Amino acid sequence: MEHSHHHPHTHHHEDVFHSHAPVGKMRSAFILTLCIFVIELLGGVWSHSLALLSDAGHVLTDLAALGLSWYALVQSERPSNRRMTFGYYRAGILAALVNGMTLIAVTVWILWEAVQRLQHVEPVTGPFVFVSAGAGLSVNLYLGLRMRYEENLNVQSAVLHMLGDAVASAGVMVGGVVMWITGWYVVDPVLSILIALLIAFGAWRLVRQTVIILMEGTPAEVDVDKVSAVICAVPGVHDVHDLHVWSLTSGMNALSCHVVMDGSLTVQQSQEILRDIEHRLVHMSIGHVTIQVEDPEHPHEPSLLCNAQTSGHRH
């Protein structure tokens, strides 16, 4: 007996998957952040500031995060079809993987240039650095504070990126003032190295998250043992096995499993149990649930996980 989500109670999953996504705000944030990137890129070239160019690279991480979030929000409104039964969510993850790899390459370039600058210090136009970084700081603070109360997971992630870039821009502003007053231009490559490390950290996290999603790994916020315990705690459930939890895209989790119930239950009784399971899983950030119901005589491996050792978890 298979259970899928094409019943009147599917409104629970709409809440988890779509969350009234602020597509318009995300589009505006992407456009404004793109403007910051152009300003800091041109400012870095004109002022000969590697720190400002590095901050532009850091803004590029924001563009990647915002672009992915915007794309995911738009795609969440696009219906699935017979060729793409899960929809187009993974396209955004593929884009994120490419962005992450690109950002790692940017980090390597910044570090290489910083080492060259440390050996041969170049004069930098401090006031121009201050003004350009100030523009980045102002816009990122505006966007981050404007969207900080949004509940959508993609938006929350983007807000963290923007606030992090605001901190980096503030550091570049301070460096611009120091260079302007003291002429100590070695501050520029030192700041570049620090920002490059920030970019590398963000890029590594992005690549790691996308690889886990593409490998259909368990989402970081989901504890499989807790999920199993929650399902088994539902009255009428004797056991659960062949449990799989994965993400369609960032913040959109799915689950499939086999649940053992009494063979004497009626269809209506089993449906009530399934609805109880779904309700509990929604509160664990799992919105798409597929459950196969079995009686105790149905043959299966004595393990919670498919293809696990027979000494694995068993209720």
C-alpha positions in Angstrom: 0.0 0.0 0.0 1.6 3.2 -1.1 0.8 6.6 0.3 1.6 9.8 -1.6 0.7 13.4 -1.3 -2.3 14.0 -3.6 -5.0 14.3 -0.9 -6.9 17.2 0.7 -4.4 17.4 3.5 -1.5 18.5 1.3 -1.8 22.1 2.5 0.7 21.2 5.2 3.4 20.6 2.5 2.6 23.8 0.8 3.5 25.6 4.0 6.9 23.8 4.2 7.8 24.0 0.6 6.7 27.5 -0.4 6.5 29.6 2.8 5.0 32.5 0.9 8.4 33.2 -0.6 9.2 36.9 -1.1 10.3 36.6 -4.8 10.1 40.4 -5.4 12.4 41.2 -2.4 14.9 38.6 -3.5 15.0 40.0 -7.1 15.5 43.5 -5.8 18.3 42.3 -3.5 20.0 40.5 -6.4 19.9 43.7 -8.6 21.2 45.9 -5.8 24.0 43.4 -4.9 25.0 43.3 -8.6 25.4 47.1 -8.5 27.6 46.8 -5.4 29.7 44.2 -7.2 30.2 46.5 -10.3 31.0 49.5 -8.1 33.6 47.6 -6.0 35.1 45.9 -9.0 35.6 49.2 -10.9 36.7 50.9 -7.7 39.3 48.2 -7.1 40.7 48.6 -10.6 40.8 52.4 -10.4 42.3 52.6 -6.9 44.7 49.7 -7.4 43.2 48.1 -4.2 43.4 44.3 -4.0 41.4 44.5 -0.8 38.5 46.2 -2.7 38.8 43.6 -5.5 38.7 40.9 -2.9 35.6 42.4 -1.3 34.1 42.4 -4.8 34.9 38.7 -4.8 33.1 38.4 -1.5 30.1 40.2 -2.9 30.2 37.5 -5.7 29.4 35.0 -2.9 26.4 37.0 -2.1 25.3 37.1 -5.7 25.7 33.3 -5.8 23.6 32.9 -2.7 20.9 35.4 -3.8 20.8 34.0 -7.3 20.3 30.5 -6.0 17.7 31.6 -3.5 15.8 33.7 -6.1 16.0 30.8 -8.6 14.7 28.3 -6.0 11.8 30.6 -5.0 10.8 31.0 -8.7 11.2 27.3 -9.4 9.1 26.4 -6.3 6.2 28.0 -8.2 6.8 25.9 -11.3 4.7 22.8 -11.5 6.2 19.3 -12.0 5.6 17.3 -15.1 5.9 13.8 -16.4 9.5 14.3 -17.4 10.4 16.2 -14.2 8.2 14.6 -11.5 10.1 16.4 -8.7 10.1 19.7 -10.6 13.3 21.7 -11.3 14.7 22.3 -7.9 18.0 20.5 -8.5 18.9 23.0 -11.3 19.5 25.5 -8.6 21.7 23.1 -6.8 23.8 22.5 -9.9 24.1 26.2 -10.3 25.3 26.5 -6.7 27.9 23.8 -7.3 29.3 25.7 -10.2 29.3 29.0 -8.2 31.1 27.3 -5.3 33.8 26.0 -7.6 34.2 29.4 -9.2 34.5 31.1 -5.9 37.3 28.7 -4.8 39.1 29.7 -8.0 38.6 33.4 -7.2 40.1 32.7 -3.7 43.2 31.1 -5.2 43.7 34.2 -7.5 43.2 36.6 -4.6 45.8 34.8 -2.4 48.3 34.7 -5.3 47.9 38.4 -5.9 48.1 39.2 -2.2 51.4 37.3 -1.9 52.8 39.3 -4.9 51.6 42.6 -3.3 53.3 41.7 0.0 56.6 41.3 -1.9 56.0 44.4 -4.0 53.7 46.9 -2.2 51.7 49.2 -4.5 50.2 52.6 -3.6 46.5 52.6 -3.1 44.0 55.4 -3.4 42.6 55.3 0.2 39.6 57.7 -0.2 38.3 55.8 -3.3 38.5 52.5 -1.3 36.6 54.1 1.6 33.8 55.4 -0.6 33.4 52.2 -2.7 33.4 49.9 0.4 31.0 52.3 2.1 28.5 51.9 -0.7 28.8 48.1 -0.2 28.4 48.4 3.5 25.3 50.6 3.2 23.4 48.4 0.7 24.2 45.2 2.4 23.1 46.5 5.8 19.9 47.8 4.2 19.1 44.5 2.5 20.1 42.3 5.4 18.0 44.3 8.0 15.1 44.6 5.5 14.7 40.8 5.1 16.0 39.5 8.4 12.5 38.6 9.7 11.5 36.5 6.6 10.9 32.8 7.6 11.9 31.3 4.3 15.1 29.2 4.7 16.6 30.4 1.4 16.1 34.0 2.4 17.6 33.5 5.9 20.7 32.0 4.2 21.0 35.0 1.9 20.6 37.5 4.8 23.6 35.8 6.5 25.7 36.2 3.4 24.7 39.9 3.1 25.5 40.7 6.8 28.8 38.9 6.5 29.7 40.9 3.4 28.7 44.1 5.3 31.4 43.2 8.0 34.0 42.6 5.2 33.1 46.0 3.6 33.5 47.7 7.0 36.9 46.2 7.3 37.9 47.5 3.9 36.6 51.0 4.8 38.9 51.0 7.9 41.8 49.8 5.8 41.1 52.7 3.3 41.2 55.2 6.1 44.5 53.7 7.5 46.1 53.8 4.1 44.9 57.3 3.4 46.3 58.7 6.7 49.4 56.6 7.2 50.4 55.5 3.7 50.9 52.0 5.1 49.8 50.2 1.9 50.7 46.7 3.2 47.2 46.8 4.9 45.7 46.2 1.4 47.1 42.7 0.8 46.7 41.7 4.4 43.0 42.6 4.2 42.8 40.7 0.9 44.1 37.6 2.6 41.5 37.8 5.4 38.6 38.3 2.9 39.9 35.5 0.7 39.7 33.2 3.7 36.1 34.3 4.3 35.3 33.6 0.6 37.0 30.2 0.9 35.0 29.3 4.0 31.7 30.3 2.3 32.6 28.6 -0.9 33.6 25.3 0.8 30.3 25.3 2.8 28.4 25.9 -0.5 30.1 23.1 -2.3 29.8 20.7 0.6 26.0 21.4 1.0 25.4 21.0 -2.8 27.3 17.7 -2.9 25.4 16.4 0.0 22.1 17.3 -1.7 23.2 15.8 -5.0 24.2 12.6 -3.2 20.8 12.6 -1.5 22.5 12.7 1.9 20.6 13.3 5.1 19.9 17.1 5.6 22.1 18.6 8.4 19.0 19.7 10.4 17.5 16.2 10.4 18.4 13.4 12.9 17.4 10.1 11.4 17.2 8.4 14.8 14.8 11.1 16.0 12.7 10.8 12.9 12.5 7.0 13.4 11.6 7.5 17.1 8.9 10.0 16.1 7.4 7.6 13.6 7.5 4.6 15.9 5.9 6.7 18.7 2.7 7.0 16.6 0.0 4.7 18.0 -0.5 1.7 15.7 3.1 1.7 14.3 5.1 -1.3 15.3 8.3 -0.7 13.3 9.9 1.4 10.6 12.6 0.4 8.1 14.0 1.3 4.7 14.1 4.9 5.9 15.4 7.6 3.5 15.6 11.3 4.1 17.0 13.7 1.5 16.6 17.2 0.2 15.1 18.2 -3.2 16.9 21.5 -2.8 18.0 23.7 0.1 15.3 23.7 2.8 13.0 21.3 1.0 13.2 17.9 2.6 11.6 14.6 1.6 11.2 11.2 3.3 10.3 7.7 2.3 10.0 4.6 4.5 8.2 1.3 5.1 6.0 1.2 8.2 4.8 -2.0 9.9 1.2 -2.0 11.2 -1.3 -4.6 12.2 -2.7 -6.4 9.2 -6.2 -6.2 10.7 -6.4 -2.4 10.4 -9.0 -1.0 8.0 -8.0 1.4 5.2 -9.5 4.3 7.2 -7.6 3.4 10.3 -4.3 3.2 8.5 -5.0 6.5 6.8 -5.5 8.1 10.2 -2.1 6.8 11.3 -0.4 8.0 8.2 -1.9 11.5 8.7 -0.6 11.5 12.3 2.9 10.6 11.0 2.8 13.3 8.3 1.7 15.9 10.9 4.6 15.1 13.2 7.2 15.1 10.4 6.1 18.5 9.1 7.2 19.9 12.5 10.6 18.3 11.8 11.0 20.2 8.5 10.1 17.2 6.3 7.4 18.2 3.9 7.1 15.5 1.3 6.4 12.0 2.7 5.9 8.7 1.0 5.1 5.7 3.2 4.7 2.1 2.3 2.5 0.2 4.8 3.3 -3.4 5.6 2.0 -6.1 8.0 4.3 -7.9 10.4 4.5 -10.9 8.0 6.0 -8.9 5.2 9.6 -9.9 4.6 12.3 -7.2 5.2 15.8 -6.8 6.5 16.0 -6.1 10.3 17.5 -2.7 9.8 16.3 0.9 9.9 18.3 1.8 6.8 18.2 0.2 3.4 21.3 -1.8 2.5 22.6 -1.5 6.1 24.1 -4.3 8.2 21.5 -6.5 9.8 22.9 -5.5 13.2 21.5 -2.0 12.5 18.8 -0.1 14.3 15.6 -2.0 14.9 12.6 -1.1 17.0 
